[in-house]
Amino acid sequence: MYQPLAKYVILAQIVLPPTDIGSFVIASVLLGIIGTLFLAYDLLRRENGPVRWFTLGLTCGLLRALVFTP
C-alpha cells in the first residue's frame, strides 16, 4: 500500500519536520517581543519599568531551569 512521505521544510539547508515549525515560529515571536521591550526601555530610560522586572524574572527562570533540569 502506498504511503505518502511526510512533508519537510528546508530552512537554511536544515530539514525541519512540520511539528518543529510551530515551535520555531513561537520562539521567533517571543524574541521579537523581547527585542521590542528592550528597545522601548532604551528609548524611555525608566529604571524601575516593567522591562527590568521582566528581565529579572526571565534571568532567574532560565538559571533555575538550567540548574534544576537533570
N, C-alpha and C positions, 0 to 999 in steps of 0.2 A: 504494500500500500504506500502511496506517495505521501510524504510529509514535507510541507514547505519548510524551508530553512528560516530560522529566526532572523529578523531584520536587525542589522547592527549599524550604528552610526560611527563614521570615521571622522575624528576631530584631531587635527594636527598629527595624523598618522597613528593615533591611538584608537583602537577599536573598542567602542563602548556598547554594552548591551542596552536595550531600551529602558531597563529599570534604573540604570545609573544616570540617565539623562535628567530625570526629575530631581535627584539629589544635587546634580551639578547646577541646575537652574536655581534651586533654593539657596545653595551656597553663594552663587553669584549675586542674587538679590540681597542677601544678608550683608555681603561685603560692600555692596553699593550703598546700603542704608548706613552702615558704619562709617564709610567714607564721607557720606553727606553730613553725618553728625559731627565728625571731626572738622570738616570744612566750616560748618556753622560755628563750632566752638572757636576755631581760629579767627573767624571774622568778627564774632561778637565779644570774645575775650571775657567771658564770665568765668570766674574762678570756682564758684560753687554751683555750676549749672548741672543740668541732667547728664551731660556727656561725661563729667567727672565721675558721677556715681555709676553710670553705665560701664565705663572703663574699669572702675574698681571692681564691680561685680563680675564683669567678664574675665578679668585677670584672675581673680580669686577662684572663679568657677573652673577656668582652664587649668590652673595649678592643682586644684583639688582633684579634677578628673585625671590628670597625669599621675598624681601621687597615689590615688586610691584605686586606679584601674590595674588589675593584675596583668 
